[in-house]
Amino acid sequence: MQMRTLGSSGMQTAPLVFGGNVFGWTVDERGSHALLDAFVGAGFNLVDTADVYSKWAPGHAGGESESIIGRWLAKRGRRDDVLIATKLGKPMGESQRGLSAAYVARAVDASLTRLKTDYIDLYQAHDFDAETPLEETLGAFARLIEQGKVRAIGASNHTPAQLAAALGTSTRLGLPRYATLQPLYNLYDRAGFEGELAELCARERVGVISFYALASGFLTGKYRDKADLAGSARATSNAKYLNPRGLRILAALDAVAARYRVKPAQVAIAWLVAQPSLTAPIASATSLAQLDELVSATQLALDADALSLLDRASRADADD
């Protein structure tokens, strides 16, 4: 498998990252461990989670995903052959949010405890914190690296101006730089990353691991009208895709999938893997069959005609 350099971190990742948001939410612990075993067994190595996963689920407090991953790490007994990425900053409770130095110090120890590990490979700011000076946040991250608790740092949900300010602060003060960015990016959600943000990442050697690779499941083709949303855990997030552009994207995915004799989701992943601005997409699976499809998608080489069709159908400025 061809590995890809993870920005300036010195680490390498396979061309697909497993999204741990489903662990403890739409898949139980036993199923989560089976998926992780299969993912690593297929040659992949980077698992992404966050302290807040899955606080949104009824009865959950956050930390469920990290805890499941931690018990998996303890059970398998091998740490060095996998990369664990997690995030902090989103609300976890009263006085538990943001990127202040004091909170960073508390949050990392809580994540390390849940993950049952001595270090986090990639520790990411889940959101930009306008209330905390960048000098304070990056200084706190520097201390974590010095202490051996974190290997590299990254950012998520940052605008071009926010990322540029963080990178500039690191350079000016000699502090660790964000090695990666985690933006929303898929065949439907293109406008927020392509252009200024993608160019900044390329220029500054920031690796890109995009989330919602399948647009909350919409790009699988499972949701084609409002009736398909009934009973889905992701009904609200998928409703916004049911418009002329979204349906046009599904039609293009169907056409390419039929030609290659694969599923639309595999084409959507293959399109992301083919983008030169992207290091690796993040995608989730709740069954071994779904995971097999994702793994196969990374080996699907789309030709120029297929890529052109998908590009035309998904252009944000295309007429509806």
C-alpha positions as a Markdown table, in Angstrom:
| # | Residue | x | y | z |
|---|---|---|---|---|
| 1 | Met | 0.0 | 0.0 | 0.0 |
| 2 | Gln | 1.3 | 3.4 | -0.9 |
| 3 | Met | 1.6 | 5.5 | 2.2 |
| 4 | Arg | 1.2 | 9.3 | 2.3 |
| 5 | Thr | 3.2 | 11.8 | 4.3 |
| 6 | Leu | 1.0 | 13.5 | 7.0 |
| 7 | Gly | 2.0 | 17.1 | 6.5 |
| 8 | Ser | 5.1 | 18.1 | 8.4 |
| 9 | Ser | 4.6 | 15.6 | 11.2 |
| 10 | Gly | 7.1 | 13.1 | 10.0 |
| 11 | Met | 4.4 | 10.4 | 10.2 |
| 12 | Gln | 2.8 | 8.5 | 7.3 |
| 13 | Thr | -0.7 | 7.4 | 6.8 |
| 14 | Ala | -2.5 | 5.0 | 4.5 |
| 15 | Pro | -4.9 | 6.7 | 2.0 |
| 16 | Leu | -7.9 | 6.2 | 4.2 |
| 17 | Val | -8.5 | 7.2 | 7.9 |
| 18 | Phe | -11.1 | 5.5 | 10.0 |
| 19 | Gly | -13.5 | 7.9 | 11.6 |
| 20 | Gly | -14.2 | 6.9 | 15.2 |
| 21 | Asn | -17.4 | 9.0 | 15.6 |
| 22 | Val | -19.5 | 5.9 | 15.2 |
| 23 | Phe | -17.9 | 4.0 | 18.1 |
| 24 | Gly | -20.3 | 3.7 | 21.0 |
| 25 | Trp | -23.0 | 5.5 | 18.9 |
| 26 | Thr | -24.2 | 3.5 | 15.9 |
| 27 | Val | -21.9 | 0.6 | 16.5 |
| 28 | Asp | -21.3 | -1.2 | 19.9 |
| 29 | Glu | -18.0 | -1.9 | 21.5 |
| 30 | Arg | -17.7 | -5.5 | 20.1 |
| 31 | Gly | -18.5 | -4.3 | 16.6 |
| 32 | Ser | -16.1 | -1.4 | 17.0 |
| 33 | His | -13.2 | -3.7 | 17.9 |
| 34 | Ala | -13.9 | -6.0 | 15.0 |
| 35 | Leu | -13.9 | -3.0 | 12.6 |
| 36 | Leu | -10.6 | -1.8 | 14.1 |
| 37 | Asp | -9.0 | -5.2 | 13.8 |
| 38 | Ala | -10.1 | -5.5 | 10.1 |
| 39 | Phe | -9.0 | -1.9 | 9.3 |
| 40 | Val | -5.5 | -2.4 | 10.6 |
| 41 | Gly | -5.4 | -6.0 | 9.2 |
| 42 | Ala | -6.0 | -4.5 | 5.8 |
| 43 | Gly | -2.9 | -2.4 | 6.1 |
| 44 | Phe | -4.4 | 0.9 | 7.2 |
| 45 | Asn | -3.1 | 2.7 | 10.3 |
| 46 | Leu | -4.7 | 6.0 | 11.3 |
| 47 | Val | -7.8 | 6.2 | 13.5 |
| 48 | Asp | -9.4 | 9.6 | 14.2 |
| 49 | Thr | -11.6 | 10.4 | 17.1 |
| 50 | Ala | -12.4 | 13.2 | 19.5 |
| 51 | Asp | -13.1 | 13.6 | 23.2 |
| 52 | Val | -16.7 | 14.8 | 22.5 |
| 53 | Tyr | -17.6 | 11.7 | 20.6 |
| 54 | Ser | -20.5 | 10.8 | 21.2 |
| 55 | Lys | -21.8 | 13.4 | 23.6 |
| 56 | Trp | -24.8 | 14.0 | 21.3 |
| 57 | Ala | -26.3 | 10.6 | 21.9 |
| 58 | Pro | -28.9 | 10.2 | 24.6 |
| 59 | Gly | -27.3 | 9.3 | 27.9 |
| 60 | His | -23.7 | 9.9 | 26.7 |
| 61 | Ala | -21.3 | 12.3 | 28.3 |
| 62 | Gly | -18.5 | 12.3 | 25.7 |
| 63 | Gly | -15.4 | 10.1 | 25.7 |
| 64 | Glu | -17.3 | 7.0 | 24.6 |
| 65 | Ser | -15.3 | 6.6 | 21.4 |
| 66 | Glu | -11.9 | 7.2 | 23.0 |
| 67 | Ser | -12.7 | 4.7 | 25.7 |
| 68 | Ile | -13.6 | 2.0 | 23.2 |
| 69 | Ile | -10.4 | 2.7 | 21.2 |
| 70 | Gly | -8.5 | 2.6 | 24.5 |
| 71 | Arg | -9.8 | -0.8 | 25.4 |
| 72 | Trp | -9.0 | -2.1 | 21.9 |
| 73 | Leu | -5.4 | -0.8 | 22.2 |
| 74 | Ala | -5.0 | -2.5 | 25.5 |
| 75 | Lys | -6.4 | -5.7 | 24.2 |
| 76 | Arg | -4.3 | -5.9 | 21.1 |
| 77 | Gly | -1.1 | -5.0 | 23.0 |
| 78 | Arg | 0.6 | -3.2 | 20.0 |
| 79 | Arg | 0.7 | 0.5 | 19.9 |
| 80 | Asp | 3.5 | 1.5 | 17.5 |
| 81 | Asp | 1.9 | 0.2 | 14.4 |
| 82 | Val | -1.2 | 2.5 | 14.6 |
| 83 | Leu | -1.6 | 6.2 | 14.7 |
| 84 | Ile | -4.3 | 7.7 | 17.0 |
| 85 | Ala | -5.6 | 11.1 | 16.3 |
| 86 | Thr | -8.0 | 12.9 | 18.7 |
| 87 | Lys | -9.4 | 16.3 | 19.2 |
| 88 | Leu | -10.3 | 18.7 | 22.0 |
| 89 | Gly | -12.1 | 22.0 | 22.3 |
| 90 | Lys | -15.8 | 21.4 | 21.8 |
| 91 | Pro | -18.0 | 21.6 | 24.8 |
| 92 | Met | -17.7 | 18.6 | 27.2 |
| 93 | Gly | -19.4 | 20.2 | 30.1 |
| 94 | Glu | -19.3 | 23.3 | 32.3 |
| 95 | Ser | -15.9 | 25.0 | 32.1 |
| 96 | Gln | -14.8 | 22.1 | 29.8 |
| 97 | Arg | -14.3 | 23.7 | 26.3 |
| 98 | Gly | -12.0 | 25.8 | 24.3 |
| 99 | Leu | -8.2 | 25.9 | 24.0 |
| 100 | Ser | -6.9 | 27.7 | 27.1 |
| 101 | Ala | -3.6 | 26.4 | 28.5 |
| 102 | Ala | -5.3 | 25.2 | 31.6 |
| 103 | Tyr | -8.0 | 23.3 | 29.8 |
| 104 | Val | -5.5 | 21.8 | 27.2 |
| 105 | Ala | -3.5 | 20.3 | 30.1 |
| 106 | Arg | -6.6 | 18.8 | 31.7 |
| 107 | Ala | -8.2 | 17.6 | 28.4 |
| 108 | Val | -5.1 | 15.8 | 27.2 |
| 109 | Asp | -4.7 | 13.8 | 30.4 |
| 110 | Ala | -8.4 | 12.8 | 30.2 |
| 111 | Ser | -8.0 | 11.6 | 26.6 |
| 112 | Leu | -4.8 | 9.7 | 27.5 |
| 113 | Thr | -6.6 | 8.0 | 30.3 |
| 114 | Arg | -9.5 | 7.0 | 28.1 |
| 115 | Leu | -7.3 | 5.9 | 25.3 |
| 116 | Lys | -5.1 | 3.9 | 27.7 |
| 117 | Thr | -1.9 | 5.2 | 26.0 |
| 118 | Asp | 1.1 | 7.3 | 27.0 |
| 119 | Tyr | 1.0 | 9.5 | 23.9 |
| 120 | Ile | -1.3 | 10.8 | 21.2 |
| 121 | Asp | 0.1 | 10.8 | 17.7 |
| 122 | Leu | -2.0 | 13.7 | 16.4 |
| 123 | Tyr | -3.7 | 16.1 | 18.8 |
| 124 | Gln | -6.1 | 18.5 | 17.1 |
| 125 | Ala | -7.8 | 21.7 | 18.0 |
| 126 | His | -11.4 | 20.8 | 17.1 |
| 127 | Asp | -12.4 | 24.4 | 16.6 |
| 128 | Phe | -10.8 | 27.8 | 16.5 |
| 129 | Asp | -11.0 | 29.5 | 19.9 |
| 130 | Ala | -11.4 | 33.2 | 19.5 |
| 131 | Glu | -11.3 | 33.8 | 23.2 |
| 132 | Thr | -7.8 | 32.4 | 23.8 |
| 133 | Pro | -4.7 | 33.9 | 22.3 |
| 134 | Leu | -2.9 | 31.7 | 19.8 |
| 135 | Glu | 0.3 | 32.2 | 21.7 |
| 136 | Glu | -1.3 | 30.6 | 24.8 |
| 137 | Thr | -2.8 | 27.6 | 22.9 |
| 138 | Leu | 0.3 | 26.9 | 20.9 |
| 139 | Gly | 2.5 | 27.2 | 23.9 |
| 140 | Ala | 0.3 | 24.7 | 25.7 |
| 141 | Phe | 0.6 | 22.3 | 22.8 |
| 142 | Ala | 4.4 | 22.8 | 22.8 |
| 143 | Arg | 4.5 | 21.7 | 26.4 |
| 144 | Leu | 2.6 | 18.5 | 25.6 |
| 145 | Ile | 5.1 | 17.7 | 22.9 |
| 146 | Glu | 8.0 | 18.4 | 25.3 |
| 147 | Gln | 6.4 | 16.1 | 27.8 |
| 148 | Gly | 6.0 | 13.3 | 25.3 |
| 149 | Lys | 2.2 | 13.3 | 25.6 |
| 150 | Val | 1.7 | 14.4 | 21.9 |
| 151 | Arg | 3.8 | 13.8 | 18.8 |
| 152 | Ala | 2.2 | 16.4 | 16.5 |
| 153 | Ile | -0.6 | 18.9 | 16.5 |
| 154 | Gly | -3.3 | 19.7 | 14.0 |
| 155 | Ala | -6.4 | 21.9 | 13.4 |
| 156 | Ser | -10.0 | 21.2 | 12.5 |
| 157 | Asn | -12.7 | 23.6 | 11.3 |
| 158 | His | -10.4 | 26.5 | 10.7 |
| 159 | Thr | -10.9 | 29.2 | 8.0 |
| 160 | Pro | -8.0 | 30.3 | 5.8 |
| 161 | Ala | -7.4 | 33.4 | 8.0 |
| 162 | Gln | -7.5 | 31.4 | 11.2 |
| 163 | Leu | -5.1 | 28.7 | 10.0 |
| 164 | Ala | -2.7 | 31.4 | 8.5 |
| 165 | Ala | -2.7 | 33.2 | 11.8 |
| 166 | Ala | -1.9 | 30.1 | 13.7 |
| 167 | Leu | 0.9 | 29.1 | 11.4 |
| 168 | Gly | 2.3 | 32.7 | 11.5 |
| 169 | Thr | 2.2 | 32.7 | 15.3 |
| 170 | Ser | 4.2 | 29.4 | 15.4 |
| 171 | Thr | 6.8 | 30.7 | 13.0 |
| 172 | Arg | 7.1 | 34.0 | 14.8 |
| 173 | Leu | 7.5 | 32.5 | 18.3 |
| 174 | Gly | 9.3 | 29.3 | 17.4 |
| 175 | Leu | 6.4 | 27.1 | 18.5 |
| 176 | Pro | 5.2 | 23.8 | 17.0 |
| 177 | Arg | 3.1 | 24.3 | 13.9 |
| 178 | Tyr | -0.2 | 22.6 | 12.9 |
| 179 | Ala | 1.0 | 19.7 | 10.8 |
| 180 | Thr | -2.5 | 18.9 | 9.6 |
| 181 | Leu | -5.9 | 20.4 | 8.9 |
| 182 | Gln | -9.2 | 18.6 | 9.1 |
| 183 | Pro | -11.8 | 20.3 | 6.9 |
| 184 | Leu | -15.2 | 19.3 | 5.7 |
| 185 | Tyr | -14.7 | 18.1 | 2.1 |
| 186 | Asn | -16.5 | 15.7 | -0.2 |
| 187 | Leu | -18.1 | 15.6 | -3.6 |
| 188 | Tyr | -20.9 | 17.8 | -2.3 |
| 189 | Asp | -19.1 | 20.0 | 0.2 |
| 190 | Arg | -16.3 | 21.5 | -1.9 |
| 191 | Ala | -16.5 | 25.2 | -1.7 |
| 192 | Gly | -15.2 | 25.6 | 1.9 |
| 193 | Phe | -11.9 | 23.9 | 1.2 |
| 194 | Glu | -11.1 | 24.3 | -2.5 |
| 195 | Gly | -9.3 | 27.5 | -3.4 |
| 196 | Glu | -7.8 | 29.6 | -0.7 |
| 197 | Leu | -7.7 | 27.0 | 2.1 |
| 198 | Ala | -6.3 | 24.2 | -0.2 |
| 199 | Glu | -3.7 | 26.6 | -1.6 |
| 200 | Leu | -2.6 | 27.6 | 1.9 |
| 201 | Cys | -2.2 | 24.0 | 3.0 |
| 202 | Ala | -0.2 | 23.1 | -0.1 |
| 203 | Arg | 2.1 | 26.2 | 0.4 |
| 204 | Glu | 2.7 | 25.6 | 4.1 |
| 205 | Arg | 3.0 | 21.8 | 3.8 |
| 206 | Val | -0.1 | 21.1 | 6.0 |
| 207 | Gly | -1.5 | 17.6 | 5.5 |
| 208 | Val | -5.2 | 17.4 | 4.9 |
| 209 | Ile | -7.5 | 14.7 | 6.3 |
| 210 | Ser | -11.0 | 15.6 | 5.4 |
| 211 | Phe | -14.1 | 14.6 | 7.4 |
| 212 | Tyr | -17.6 | 13.6 | 6.2 |
| 213 | Ala | -16.1 | 11.9 | 3.2 |
| 214 | Leu | -19.5 | 10.5 | 2.3 |
| 215 | Ala | -21.5 | 13.5 | 3.4 |
| 216 | Ser | -23.1 | 11.8 | 6.4 |
| 217 | Gly | -24.0 | 8.9 | 4.2 |
| 218 | Phe | -25.7 | 10.9 | 1.4 |
| 219 | Leu | -23.1 | 9.9 | -1.2 |
| 220 | Thr | -23.8 | 6.2 | -0.6 |
| 221 | Gly | -27.1 | 6.8 | -2.5 |
| 222 | Lys | -29.1 | 5.6 | 0.4 |
| 223 | Tyr | -31.0 | 8.9 | 0.7 |
| 224 | Arg | -32.8 | 10.0 | -2.5 |
| 225 | Asp | -36.0 | 11.5 | -1.2 |
| 226 | Lys | -37.5 | 12.6 | 2.1 |
| 227 | Ala | -39.1 | 9.2 | 2.7 |
| 228 | Asp | -35.6 | 7.6 | 2.8 |
| 229 | Leu | -34.7 | 9.8 | 5.8 |
| 230 | Ala | -37.4 | 8.4 | 8.0 |
| 231 | Gly | -35.9 | 6.6 | 11.0 |
| 232 | Ser | -32.3 | 7.5 | 10.1 |
| 233 | Ala | -29.9 | 8.8 | 12.9 |
| 234 | Arg | -28.6 | 11.2 | 10.3 |
| 235 | Ala | -31.9 | 12.4 | 8.9 |
| 236 | Thr | -31.4 | 16.0 | 9.8 |
| 237 | Ser | -27.9 | 16.2 | 8.4 |
| 238 | Asn | -28.9 | 14.6 | 5.1 |
| 239 | Ala | -32.0 | 16.7 | 4.4 |
| 240 | Lys | -29.9 | 19.6 | 3.2 |
| 241 | Tyr | -28.5 | 17.5 | 0.4 |
| 242 | Leu | -31.8 | 16.7 | -1.2 |
| 243 | Asn | -31.8 | 19.4 | -3.9 |
| 244 | Pro | -31.1 | 19.5 | -7.6 |
| 245 | Arg | -27.3 | 19.6 | -7.2 |
| 246 | Gly | -27.3 | 16.8 | -4.7 |
| 247 | Leu | -29.4 | 14.6 | -7.0 |
| 248 | Arg | -27.2 | 15.5 | -9.9 |
| 249 | Ile | -24.2 | 14.3 | -8.0 |
| 250 | Leu | -26.0 | 11.0 | -7.2 |
| 251 | Ala | -26.7 | 10.5 | -10.8 |
| 252 | Ala | -23.1 | 11.0 | -11.7 |
| 253 | Leu | -22.0 | 8.6 | -9.0 |
| 254 | Asp | -24.5 | 6.0 | -10.3 |
| 255 | Ala | -23.2 | 6.4 | -13.8 |
| 256 | Val | -19.5 | 5.9 | -12.8 |
| 257 | Ala | -20.4 | 3.1 | -10.4 |
| 258 | Ala | -22.2 | 1.2 | -13.1 |
| 259 | Arg | -19.2 | 1.5 | -15.5 |
| 260 | Tyr | -16.8 | 0.3 | -12.9 |
| 261 | Arg | -19.2 | -2.2 | -11.4 |
| 262 | Val | -18.8 | -0.8 | -7.9 |
| 263 | Lys | -21.1 | 1.1 | -5.5 |
| 264 | Pro | -21.6 | 4.9 | -5.4 |
| 265 | Ala | -19.9 | 5.2 | -2.0 |
| 266 | Gln | -16.7 | 3.6 | -3.4 |
| 267 | Val | -16.7 | 6.1 | -6.3 |
| 268 | Ala | -17.1 | 9.0 | -3.8 |
| 269 | Ile | -14.1 | 7.8 | -1.8 |
| 270 | Ala | -12.0 | 7.1 | -4.9 |
| 271 | Trp | -12.7 | 10.7 | -6.1 |
| 272 | Leu | -11.3 | 12.0 | -2.8 |
| 273 | Val | -8.3 | 9.7 | -2.9 |
| 274 | Ala | -7.5 | 11.1 | -6.3 |
| 275 | Gln | -7.5 | 14.7 | -5.2 |
| 276 | Pro | -3.9 | 16.0 | -5.1 |
| 277 | Ser | -4.8 | 18.5 | -2.4 |
| 278 | Leu | -5.9 | 15.8 | 0.0 |
| 279 | Thr | -3.7 | 13.5 | 2.1 |
| 280 | Ala | -6.5 | 11.1 | 3.1 |
| 281 | Pro | -10.2 | 11.2 | 3.6 |
| 282 | Ile | -11.8 | 10.1 | 6.9 |
| 283 | Ala | -14.7 | 7.7 | 6.6 |
| 284 | Ser | -16.7 | 5.6 | 9.0 |
| 285 | Ala | -18.2 | 2.1 | 8.7 |
| 286 | Thr | -20.6 | 0.3 | 11.0 |
| 287 | Ser | -20.2 | -3.2 | 9.5 |
| 288 | Leu | -17.4 | -5.3 | 8.1 |
| 289 | Ala | -19.1 | -5.3 | 4.7 |
| 290 | Gln | -19.1 | -1.5 | 4.6 |
| 291 | Leu | -15.4 | -1.4 | 5.7 |
| 292 | Asp | -14.6 | -3.9 | 2.8 |
| 293 | Glu | -16.2 | -1.4 | 0.4 |
| 294 | Leu | -14.1 | 1.5 | 1.8 |
| 295 | Val | -10.9 | -0.5 | 1.6 |
| 296 | Ser | -11.7 | -1.5 | -2.0 |
| 297 | Ala | -12.4 | 2.1 | -2.9 |
| 298 | Thr | -8.9 | 3.1 | -2.2 |
| 299 | Gln | -7.7 | 0.8 | -4.9 |
| 300 | Leu | -10.2 | 2.1 | -7.5 |
| 301 | Ala | -8.4 | 4.3 | -10.0 |
| 302 | Leu | -10.9 | 6.6 | -11.8 |
| 303 | Asp | -10.0 | 7.6 | -15.3 |
| 304 | Ala | -10.1 | 11.1 | -16.7 |
| 305 | Asp | -13.6 | 10.8 | -18.1 |
| 306 | Ala | -15.0 | 9.6 | -14.7 |
| 307 | Leu | -13.2 | 12.4 | -12.8 |
| 308 | Ser | -14.5 | 15.0 | -15.3 |
| 309 | Leu | -18.1 | 13.8 | -15.0 |
| 310 | Leu | -18.0 | 13.9 | -11.2 |
| 311 | Asp | -16.3 | 17.3 | -11.3 |
| 312 | Arg | -18.9 | 18.8 | -13.6 |
| 313 | Ala | -21.8 | 17.4 | -11.6 |
| 314 | Ser | -20.5 | 18.6 | -8.2 |
| 315 | Arg | -19.2 | 22.0 | -9.1 |
| 316 | Ala | -20.6 | 24.4 | -6.5 |
| 317 | Asp | -21.2 | 27.1 | -9.2 |
| 318 | Ala | -23.1 | 24.8 | -11.5 |
| 319 | Asp | -26.6 | 25.8 | -12.3 |
| 320 | Asp | -29.4 | 23.9 | -10.6 |
